[in-house]
Amino acid sequence: MKTKLFSIIAFAFFIGLQAQQTPAPAQTEAITIEGATAHLGNGELIENSLVIFENGKLTFVGSATNKIARKGKVVNAGGKHIYPGFIAPAKTLGLIEINAVRASNDQDEIGDIIPHVRSIIAYNAESKVVESMRPNGVLLGQIAPTGGRISGTSSIVQFDAWNWEDAAIKTDDGVHLNWPRSFRQGRWWMGEDRGYRPNKEYQKQLDDVVSFMKNAMAYGKSTTKEVNPAFAAMQGIFNGTQKLYIYADGEKEIIDAVNTTKANGAKEVVLVGGYHAYKITDFLKKNNIPVLVQFTHNNPVFDDEDYDLPFKLPKLLVDGGLLVGIQNTNASNFQTRNLPFYAGQVGQQGLDKEKALQLITGNTAEILGIADDYGTLEVGKSATLFISEGDALDMRGNQLTHAFIDGRNISLETHQTKLWKRYLGKYEGE
C-alpha cells in the first residue's frame, strides 16, 4: 500500500510539473525582426519595420529600408505586427487560483488597514491563470491585494518566471486604498430595498483614513525605537518613492479622496476605477491625477446614463487631457487576458487606434513608474514584445507567433491552448 501511495503521489507531482511551461532561458543570441508593422506603444507606427535586440535590450527600432546590418537570428515577419508587451495593472493575478478553494486565495488578508502586507510574497508564478495571459500578449502585470480600507502593497511582475523573486520587476511600488462610498446599496438580506441610500458612516470612515495617515506621517518624523509595520509601510507615500492607488468611482468620492490624501502628505496619487471621473477632468488634470479606468465591457450603473458610457469612458478621459490606462476593474482574473480587446473596443469609440494601444502599453507603464524599461518599443528599453499575425487589438488578428520577455523567447503553450488543440482535432476528425 505504501508503494502504491508513493507512486500515486509521485505521478500527481509529475503531472503538476507538466502543467506549467518551463520559463525561457536568458537571451544568448541577437534577434532581428524584419518586415512587420511596428506599433511602438507611444502613438507612433512604423510600416515595414526593423527591430533588433540582444542581451534583453532593444538596440534598433526603425525602418527596414535602413542599411544597418542584421544581427543574429533573423525573423521574417512580413505582413505581421509587432507590439510591446501589454500591461495589466492592479490585478490579483497569481494571488488566487480557484475562487471556491480557500487555500488558493491569497488576495485578501485579515485586517482593515494593513499597508504593510506585501502581495509579492504570495504571488504564484506557476499559476495557470497567469500562464493564460501570454498567448494574448499580456506579458506584465501589477499584482495588487484587495479588501479592507488599505489593502497592502503591490508589485510589478513579468509573466514567465520560476518564482516571485524571478518575476519581480518592481517590488512594493504602491499602496492600495479603497475609498469609502458616500452612498451604499440596500442590504436586501436584511430586508432593505436594493436602491441607493446615503452612507451614514461615510464621514467616520473618511476620518479613520485621515487619522491613520496623520499618525503614519508623525511616526516617520519621530525618533522612536518602537517599530510599527503599518506606519512604516506608508513612508514611501510621503517621500514620493511609492504611489497611492485610490479606488473610487463617484464624483464626490474622487474629489474627497484626492483632496484629503494630498492634504495629508501623499505625493503621487493614482485613481483606479474612476467611473464618474469624466465629470471632473479639469479637477483631475489640475491635480495631475492619472486614471486606471475600470472595466469597459460593462453596463451603465445608473438608469439615466448613456447605454455606452463604460465603452466610451476611456476616450472621454483622454479627451479631457488625462493620462489614462485600462485597469479592468470588476472583471475576473481570467478575463484579464482580454485586455487588448478592451483597448480595441475603445478604438471603435472614436479614439485613434494607436492611442487606444497606449492605454495598455506606454500610458500604463508611465502610470506604474516602469516607463524607463517597458511599455514602448524604443532603443535601450527591455525587449518585451510579441509578433502577431494581425491586429492584436482584434480577437481575429490576435494570433501570436512569437513572444519575448526581456529578450527571452517564451512559450505560448498553456492549459487552454492544449485543450484547444485537443478538441480541434476531435471535431476536425468528424
C-alpha positions in Angstrom: 0.0 0.0 0.0 2.8 2.4 0.8 4.5 1.7 -2.5 1.2 2.3 -4.4 0.5 5.5 -2.4 4.0 6.8 -3.1 3.5 6.1 -6.8 0.2 7.9 -6.9 1.7 11.0 -5.2 4.8 11.0 -7.4 2.6 10.7 -10.5 0.4 13.6 -9.3 3.5 15.7 -8.7 4.8 14.9 -12.1 1.5 15.9 -13.7 1.6 19.1 -11.7 5.1 19.9 -13.0 3.9 19.4 -16.6 1.0 21.9 -16.1 3.3 25.0 -16.3 5.7 25.7 -19.1 9.4 26.0 -18.2 10.5 29.6 -18.1 12.6 30.6 -21.0 16.4 30.9 -20.6 18.2 34.3 -20.9 18.8 35.6 -24.4 22.2 34.4 -25.8 21.8 35.4 -29.5 20.8 38.6 -31.1 17.4 38.6 -32.8 16.3 40.7 -35.8 12.7 41.0 -36.7 12.1 42.4 -40.2 9.2 43.5 -42.3 6.4 43.8 -39.7 4.3 46.8 -38.9 5.7 48.0 -35.6 3.2 49.6 -33.1 5.6 51.4 -30.8 3.1 52.0 -27.9 3.7 55.7 -27.8 1.2 56.6 -30.6 3.6 56.0 -33.4 3.7 53.3 -36.1 6.4 52.1 -38.4 5.4 50.2 -41.6 8.0 47.7 -42.9 10.0 47.9 -39.6 13.3 46.6 -38.5 13.6 45.6 -34.8 16.9 44.3 -33.3 17.6 43.2 -29.7 20.3 41.5 -27.8 21.1 40.8 -24.2 17.4 41.5 -23.5 17.6 45.1 -24.7 16.3 46.8 -27.9 19.3 48.0 -30.0 17.5 49.3 -33.1 13.9 50.2 -33.9 13.3 51.8 -37.3 12.6 51.2 -40.9 13.7 48.0 -42.7 15.0 50.2 -45.5 17.8 51.2 -43.2 21.2 49.8 -44.3 22.1 48.7 -40.7 23.5 45.1 -40.5 21.0 42.4 -39.4 22.2 40.5 -36.4 21.8 37.0 -35.1 18.7 35.1 -35.9 16.6 36.9 -38.5 12.8 36.5 -38.3 10.9 37.4 -41.4 7.7 39.0 -40.2 6.4 40.5 -43.4 2.6 41.1 -43.2 2.6 40.7 -39.4 2.6 43.1 -36.5 4.9 43.8 -33.6 3.7 45.2 -30.2 5.3 46.0 -26.9 4.0 43.5 -24.2 0.6 44.5 -22.8 0.5 45.5 -19.1 -2.4 44.6 -16.7 -2.4 47.0 -13.7 -3.9 46.5 -10.3 -5.0 42.8 -10.6 -4.9 39.9 -8.2 -3.3 37.5 -10.8 -1.2 34.9 -9.1 -2.9 35.6 -5.7 -5.9 33.5 -6.4 -6.3 30.4 -8.5 -9.8 29.0 -7.7 -12.3 31.3 -6.0 -14.1 28.4 -4.3 -10.9 26.9 -2.9 -9.9 29.0 0.2 -6.4 27.6 0.3 -5.7 29.0 -3.2 -7.0 32.5 -2.3 -4.3 34.9 -1.0 -5.8 38.2 -2.4 -7.1 39.4 0.9 -5.6 39.4 4.4 -7.3 39.9 7.8 -7.4 43.5 8.9 -8.9 46.8 7.7 -5.8 49.0 7.4 -2.8 46.8 6.5 -0.4 48.7 4.2 2.5 46.5 5.4 1.0 43.4 3.7 3.2 42.6 0.7 1.3 40.9 -2.2 4.5 39.9 -3.9 5.4 37.2 -1.4 2.1 35.4 -2.1 2.5 35.6 -5.9 2.3 32.2 -7.6 4.5 32.4 -10.7 3.2 28.9 -11.7 -0.4 29.9 -11.8 -2.4 28.6 -14.8 -4.3 31.8 -14.8 -1.1 33.8 -15.1 0.1 31.5 -17.8 -3.0 32.0 -19.9 -2.2 35.8 -20.2 0.7 35.3 -22.5 -0.9 34.0 -25.7 -2.9 37.2 -25.9 0.2 39.4 -25.5 -0.4 40.3 -21.8 3.2 39.9 -20.6 3.4 42.1 -17.5 1.1 42.9 -14.6 0.8 44.8 -11.3 -0.1 42.4 -8.6 -2.3 44.1 -6.0 -4.1 42.9 -2.9 -7.8 43.6 -2.2 -10.1 44.0 0.8 -10.3 46.3 3.8 -9.7 50.0 3.7 -5.9 49.9 2.9 -5.2 46.5 1.4 -1.4 46.4 1.3 1.3 47.0 -1.3 1.5 45.9 -4.9 4.5 44.8 -7.0 5.0 44.6 -10.8 6.0 41.3 -12.4 6.6 39.7 -15.7 4.6 36.6 -16.6 7.4 34.0 -17.3 9.3 33.0 -14.1 10.2 30.3 -11.7 9.1 32.1 -8.6 8.1 35.6 -7.4 11.8 36.6 -6.9 12.5 35.9 -10.6 9.2 37.5 -11.7 9.5 40.8 -9.8 10.3 43.9 -11.9 9.5 46.5 -9.3 8.6 45.5 -5.7 6.3 47.4 -3.4 5.6 50.1 -5.9 2.5 51.4 -4.2 -0.1 51.2 -1.5 -3.8 50.5 -2.4 -6.6 52.4 -0.7 -10.3 51.6 -1.1 -12.1 54.9 -0.6 -15.4 54.7 1.4 -18.6 55.3 -0.6 -20.9 58.2 0.3 -23.9 56.1 -0.9 -24.5 52.4 -0.5 -26.9 49.9 -1.9 -29.6 48.5 0.3 -28.8 45.2 2.1 -31.5 43.0 0.7 -30.6 40.2 3.1 -31.6 42.5 6.0 -34.9 43.4 4.4 -33.8 46.7 2.8 -34.7 47.5 -0.7 -31.8 47.4 -3.2 -31.8 51.1 -4.0 -29.0 53.5 -3.2 -29.1 55.4 0.1 -26.7 57.8 1.9 -23.9 56.0 3.8 -24.2 57.4 7.4 -20.8 56.0 8.2 -19.0 57.9 5.4 -17.6 60.8 7.4 -16.3 58.4 10.1 -14.7 56.2 7.6 -13.0 59.2 6.0 -11.9 60.4 9.4 -10.3 57.0 10.1 -8.2 57.3 6.9 -7.1 60.8 7.8 -6.2 59.8 11.4 -4.1 56.9 10.1 -2.3 59.0 7.6 -1.5 61.7 10.2 -0.2 59.2 12.7 1.9 57.5 10.0 3.4 60.8 9.0 4.1 61.6 12.6 5.7 58.2 13.0 8.1 58.9 10.1 9.2 62.2 11.7 9.7 60.7 15.2 12.9 59.2 16.6 11.0 56.4 18.5 12.6 53.0 18.6 9.3 51.2 18.6 8.5 49.6 15.2 5.1 50.0 13.8 4.9 48.0 10.5 1.7 49.7 9.2 3.1 53.2 9.8 6.5 52.3 8.4 4.9 50.9 5.2 3.4 54.3 4.5 6.6 56.3 4.4 7.1 55.8 0.7 3.8 57.6 0.1 5.0 60.6 1.9 8.5 60.8 0.4 7.4 60.0 -3.2 9.1 56.7 -3.6 5.7 54.9 -3.7 2.3 55.8 -5.3 -1.0 55.7 -3.6 -3.6 53.9 -5.7 -7.1 55.1 -4.7 -10.1 53.1 -5.7 -13.1 55.5 -6.2 -15.9 55.9 -8.7 -18.3 58.7 -7.6 -17.6 62.4 -8.2 -17.7 63.3 -4.5 -15.6 60.3 -3.5 -12.9 61.2 -6.1 -12.7 64.8 -5.1 -12.6 63.9 -1.4 -10.0 61.2 -1.9 -7.6 63.5 -3.9 -8.0 66.5 -1.6 -7.8 64.5 1.6 -4.8 62.3 0.7 -2.8 65.2 -0.8 -3.5 67.4 2.2 -2.2 64.6 4.4 1.1 64.0 2.7 0.5 61.8 -0.3 2.9 62.8 -3.1 1.7 60.7 -6.0 -1.9 59.6 -6.3 -3.4 57.4 -9.0 -7.1 57.0 -9.4 -8.4 53.4 -10.0 -11.9 52.9 -11.4 -13.0 56.5 -12.0 -16.4 55.7 -13.3 -17.6 59.3 -13.0 -14.1 60.8 -13.5 -15.2 62.2 -16.9 -17.4 64.8 -15.0 -14.3 66.3 -13.2 -11.5 66.0 -15.7 -10.4 69.6 -15.1 -10.1 68.9 -11.4 -8.0 65.7 -12.0 -5.9 67.4 -14.6 -5.2 70.3 -12.2 -4.0 67.9 -9.6 -2.1 65.7 -12.1 -4.0 62.6 -11.3 -3.7 59.7 -13.8 -6.6 57.2 -14.1 -6.6 53.5 -14.4 -10.1 53.3 -15.8 -12.4 50.5 -15.0 -13.7 47.5 -17.0 -15.0 48.8 -20.3 -17.2 45.8 -21.4 -19.9 46.6 -18.9 -23.4 48.0 -18.5 -24.0 51.6 -17.2 -24.5 51.7 -13.4 -27.5 54.1 -13.3 -30.7 54.2 -15.4 -30.2 57.7 -16.6 -26.7 57.2 -18.1 -25.8 56.6 -21.7 -26.0 52.9 -22.5 -22.5 53.0 -23.9 -20.8 55.1 -21.1 -18.5 52.3 -20.0 -17.4 51.7 -23.6 -16.5 55.4 -24.3 -15.3 56.3 -20.8 -11.6 56.0 -21.6 -11.9 58.2 -24.6 -13.8 60.9 -22.5 -10.9 60.9 -20.1 -8.2 61.1 -22.8 -10.2 63.9 -24.5 -10.1 65.6 -21.1 -6.3 65.7 -21.2 -5.7 62.9 -18.6 -3.1 60.2 -18.6 -5.2 57.0 -18.9 -4.7 53.3 -18.7 -7.2 50.4 -18.7 -7.4 48.6 -15.3 -10.2 46.1 -15.9 -11.9 46.6 -12.5 -14.7 44.2 -11.6 -13.6 41.7 -14.3 -12.3 38.3 -13.1 -8.6 37.4 -13.4 -9.3 35.1 -16.3 -10.9 38.0 -18.2 -7.6 40.0 -17.9 -6.3 38.1 -21.0 -9.0 40.1 -22.9 -7.3 43.3 -22.1 -6.2 44.0 -25.7 -9.8 43.6 -26.9 -11.0 46.2 -24.3 -8.5 48.6 -25.8 -9.6 47.7 -29.3 -13.2 48.4 -28.4 -12.2 51.9 -27.2 -10.6 52.4 -30.6 -14.1 51.8 -32.1 -15.4 54.7 -29.9 -13.5 57.3 -31.9 -10.1 57.2 -30.2 -7.2 56.8 -32.6 -6.1 53.1 -32.7 -2.5 53.8 -31.7 -3.7 56.0 -28.8 -6.0 53.1 -27.8 -3.0 50.9 -27.8 -1.2 53.3 -25.4 -3.9 52.6 -22.8 -2.4 49.1 -22.2 1.3 49.9 -23.1 3.0 53.2 -22.8 0.5 55.0 -20.7 0.2 52.2 -18.2 4.0 51.9 -17.9 4.2 55.6 -17.2 1.5 55.4 -14.5 3.2 52.4 -12.8 6.6 54.0 -13.0 8.3 51.5 -15.3 8.3 53.5 -18.5 12.1 53.7 -18.5 12.2 50.0 -19.3 8.8 48.8 -20.5 5.7 49.9 -22.4 7.1 51.1 -25.7 9.5 49.9 -28.4 12.4 52.2 -28.1 16.2 51.7 -28.2 17.6 50.9 -24.7 14.4 49.5 -23.3 13.6 45.9 -22.5 12.9 43.6 -25.4 9.5 42.7 -24.0 7.4 42.4 -27.1 5.5 40.0 -29.4 4.7 39.3 -33.0 1.0 38.9 -34.0 -0.4 37.6 -37.3 -2.8 40.6 -37.4 -4.2 43.4 -35.4 -3.6 42.4 -31.8 -6.5 44.6 -30.5 -8.9 42.4 -32.5 -9.5 38.8 -31.4 -9.5 37.7 -35.1 -6.0 39.1 -35.6 -4.5 38.5 -32.1 -2.7 35.3 -33.1 0.8 35.3 -31.6 3.7 33.6 -33.3 6.5 34.8 -31.0 6.7 36.5 -27.7 9.7 37.8 -25.8 10.2 39.0 -22.2 13.5 40.8 -21.6 14.7 39.2 -24.8 13.8 35.6 -23.7 11.8 33.7 -26.3 8.9 32.5 -24.1 6.5 29.6 -24.6 2.9 30.4 -25.8 1.6 27.0 -24.7 -0.9 27.0 -21.9 -3.6 24.7 -20.4 -6.1 26.5 -22.7 -4.0 26.0 -25.9 -3.6 22.4 -25.1 -7.4 22.0 -24.7 -8.0 24.0 -27.9 -5.7 21.7 -29.9 -7.2 18.6 -28.3 -10.8 19.4 -29.2 -9.9 21.0 -32.5 -8.5 17.6 -33.5 -11.6 15.9 -32.2 -14.1 17.9 -34.2 -12.0 18.3 -37.3 -11.9 14.5 -37.5 -15.7 14.2 -37.5 
